[in-house]
């Protein structure tokens, strides 16, 4: 686990104990649920640092964990990761409540909660704004190419070399090269997020195969899908500049019949 996240969860644990003491140990479940949602939808730059320390967080999925109706249908990557952190922290606090005998368990080990504390329709707003990042602003002003720019430049160089070397179907070649440079590994995506935390604001936007991921893609795959589409668009523009792809009367690139300039990531 990320040391930064571990430190934050310890602070949440201490505050839970304080709140329970102040309430004379009433409503242990609801207290834990509210506290986790209040404290653990972390701001963009802090969450980016945590992901860089623990890239496995990019394997998390939204499932049914997001309690903000505005985020459920097309959640930001940051909301997906944070909702999983919230759930893990909630489970830890409930175990603490059981250990302190504020909550009981049944014979199967399931935690028993008073009905008054349960509300499956309770909403909690995602308080983080993933469109804001001081780190991204600072890094964009730095001299030199970013990590992502270097990857894209290498892909563009290979694409142009292949395009000039022999006759190719430019669209299929662009698909091939953008696929070759696709970034899927959490360990490869995490440094890009550290450099540009705004990637946490990306959403599925129907770019990922619904059947493959059962409509619930991992956070990292959402980022990968967007980056692959951006690279593909850039390669198609290069092909058009080289005269390998034509434009229609409206200035749109003409693709081979049956192809789509926004293929789904599988």
ZIFENZI-V534975 format. One record per residue. PHI is phi in radians with two decimals (999 if undefined). PSI is psi in radians with two decimals (999 if undefined). BURIAL is b if it has 9 or more other ideal C-beta (glycine too) atoms within 8 Angstrom, else e. Layout:
phi=(PHI/PHI)
psi=(PSI/PSI)
burial=(BURIAL/BURIAL)
//
This chain:
phi=(999/-1.00/-1.14/-1.06/-1.15/-1.03/-1.14/-1.14/-1.13/-1.17/-1.12/-1.12/-1.05/-1.14/-1.17/-1.06/-1.07/-1.15/-1.17/-1.14/-1.11/-1.15/-1.64/1.01/1.17/-1.56/0.83/-1.09/-1.24/-1.11/-1.08/-1.15/-1.08/-1.11/-1.07/-1.10/-1.26/-1.23/-1.76/-1.98/-1.55/-1.33/-1.16/-0.97/-1.21/-1.15/-1.13/-1.07/-1.11/-1.11/-1.12/-1.15/-1.42/-2.47/-1.06/-1.07/-1.08/-1.28/-1.53/-1.26/-2.16/-1.19/0.83/-2.00/-1.54/-1.43/-1.68/-1.85/-1.03/-1.27/-1.84/-1.13/-1.29/-2.55/-1.30/-1.19/-0.95/-1.06/-1.18/-1.10/-1.14/-1.12/-1.11/-1.26/-1.12/-1.01/-1.13/-1.10/-1.17/-1.07/-1.06/-1.16/-1.19/-1.18/-1.12/-1.13/-1.11/-1.12/-1.07/-1.61/1.12/-1.48/-2.28/-1.88/-2.15/-1.48/-1.14/-1.63/1.54/-1.41/-1.27/-1.69/-2.16/-1.07/-1.01/-1.10/-1.55/-1.70/-2.70/-1.11/-1.78/-1.17/-1.90/-2.28/-1.24/-1.34/-1.51/-1.33/-1.92/-1.41/-1.66/-2.11/-2.74/-1.18/-1.10/-1.09/-1.06/-1.14/-1.23/-1.15/-1.53/-1.31/-1.32/1.63/-1.36/-1.32/-1.03/-1.17/-1.07/-1.11/-1.11/-1.13/-1.13/-1.13/-1.14/-1.11/-1.11/-1.13/-1.09/-1.15/-1.11/-1.19/-1.15/-1.47/-1.38/-2.81/-1.26/-2.33/-1.35/-1.03/-1.17/-1.12/-1.14/-1.09/-1.07/-1.10/-1.21/-1.12/-1.19/-1.10/-1.76/-1.09/-1.93/-1.90/-1.20/-0.96/-1.18/-1.51/-1.35/-0.97/-1.11/-1.17/-1.19/-1.05/-1.35/-2.38/-1.06/-1.12/-1.05/-1.20/-1.56/-1.20/-2.20/-0.96/0.87/1.04/-1.60/-1.96/-0.96/-1.11/-1.24/-1.07/-1.91/0.94/1.24/-2.45/-1.23/-1.08/-0.98/-1.15/-1.16/-1.09/-1.11/-1.01/-1.05/-1.12/-1.12/-1.12/-1.16/-1.09/-1.11/-1.03/-1.04/-1.17/-1.18/-1.16/-1.13/-1.09/-1.10/-1.15/-1.10/-1.46/1.41/-1.48/-2.33/-1.62/-1.99/-1.51/-1.08/-1.59/1.53/-1.54/-1.15/-1.53/-1.72/-0.99/-0.99/1.61/-1.63/-2.31/-1.35/-2.26/-1.12/-1.41/-1.39/-1.85)
psi=(2.58/2.33/-0.65/-0.79/-0.70/-0.73/-0.70/-0.76/-0.57/-0.68/-0.68/-0.73/-0.77/-0.70/-0.61/-0.80/-0.69/-0.75/-0.69/-0.71/-0.75/-0.51/0.14/0.66/0.52/2.62/1.06/-0.62/-0.89/-0.66/-0.78/-0.75/-0.82/-0.77/-0.80/-0.72/-0.53/-0.68/-0.32/0.12/1.48/2.65/2.84/-0.87/-0.66/-0.75/-0.66/-0.71/-0.72/-0.75/-0.66/-0.52/-0.46/1.41/-0.31/-0.32/-0.37/-0.15/-0.10/2.68/2.78/-0.67/-2.28/0.54/-0.37/2.11/0.18/1.97/-0.44/-0.34/-0.22/-0.78/-0.58/1.18/2.56/2.64/-0.73/-0.68/-0.65/-0.85/-0.79/-0.66/-0.57/-0.64/-0.74/-0.82/-0.74/-0.71/-0.69/-0.78/-0.67/-0.72/-0.62/-0.62/-0.65/-0.71/-0.70/-0.76/-0.54/0.08/0.49/-0.38/2.63/2.91/2.67/-3.05/-0.35/0.03/0.12/2.40/2.33/2.21/2.42/2.42/-0.58/-0.41/-0.23/2.37/1.71/-0.25/0.15/2.34/2.47/2.17/2.49/1.94/-0.29/2.54/1.79/0.10/0.05/2.29/1.99/-0.61/-0.79/-0.75/-0.76/-0.77/-0.55/-0.43/-0.09/2.62/2.66/2.82/2.51/2.97/-0.77/-0.69/-0.69/-0.70/-0.81/-0.67/-0.69/-0.71/-0.75/-0.69/-0.77/-0.71/-0.81/-0.66/-0.78/-0.67/-0.60/-0.34/-0.54/3.02/2.22/2.72/1.86/-0.67/-0.82/-0.63/-0.71/-0.72/-0.77/-0.85/-0.73/-0.59/-0.69/-0.55/0.17/2.48/1.83/-0.55/2.31/-0.63/-0.45/-0.55/-0.63/-0.76/-0.55/-0.66/-0.71/-0.66/-0.64/1.48/-0.25/-0.28/-0.39/-0.23/-0.06/2.61/2.81/-0.80/0.59/0.47/-0.21/2.46/2.02/-0.72/-0.70/-0.72/0.23/0.66/0.23/1.23/2.60/2.66/-0.75/-0.61/-0.58/-0.80/-0.79/-0.75/-0.79/-0.79/-0.67/-0.71/-0.70/-0.79/-0.75/-0.76/-0.72/-0.69/-0.65/-0.64/-0.71/-0.73/-0.69/-0.72/-0.56/-0.03/0.21/-0.25/2.42/2.91/2.64/-3.06/-0.42/0.03/0.16/2.50/2.33/2.06/2.78/2.54/2.31/-0.19/2.82/2.39/0.03/1.15/2.70/2.42/2.18/999)
burial=(e/b/e/b/b/b/e/b/b/e/b/b/b/e/b/b/b/e/b/b/e/e/b/e/e/e/b/b/b/e/b/b/b/b/b/b/b/e/b/b/b/b/e/b/b/b/b/b/b/b/b/b/b/b/b/e/b/b/b/b/b/b/e/e/b/b/e/b/e/e/b/e/e/e/b/b/b/b/b/b/b/b/b/b/b/b/b/e/b/b/e/b/b/b/e/b/b/b/e/e/e/e/b/e/e/e/e/e/e/e/b/e/e/e/e/e/b/e/e/e/e/e/e/e/e/b/e/b/e/b/e/e/b/e/b/b/e/e/b/e/e/e/e/e/e/b/e/b/e/b/b/b/b/b/b/b/e/b/b/b/e/b/b/e/e/e/e/b/e/b/b/b/b/b/b/e/b/b/e/e/b/b/b/e/e/b/e/b/b/b/b/b/b/b/b/b/b/b/b/b/b/b/b/b/e/e/b/b/e/e/e/e/b/e/e/e/b/b/b/b/b/b/b/b/b/b/b/b/b/b/b/b/b/b/b/b/b/b/b/b/e/b/e/e/b/e/b/e/e/e/e/e/b/e/b/e/e/e/e/e/b/e/e/e/b/e)
//
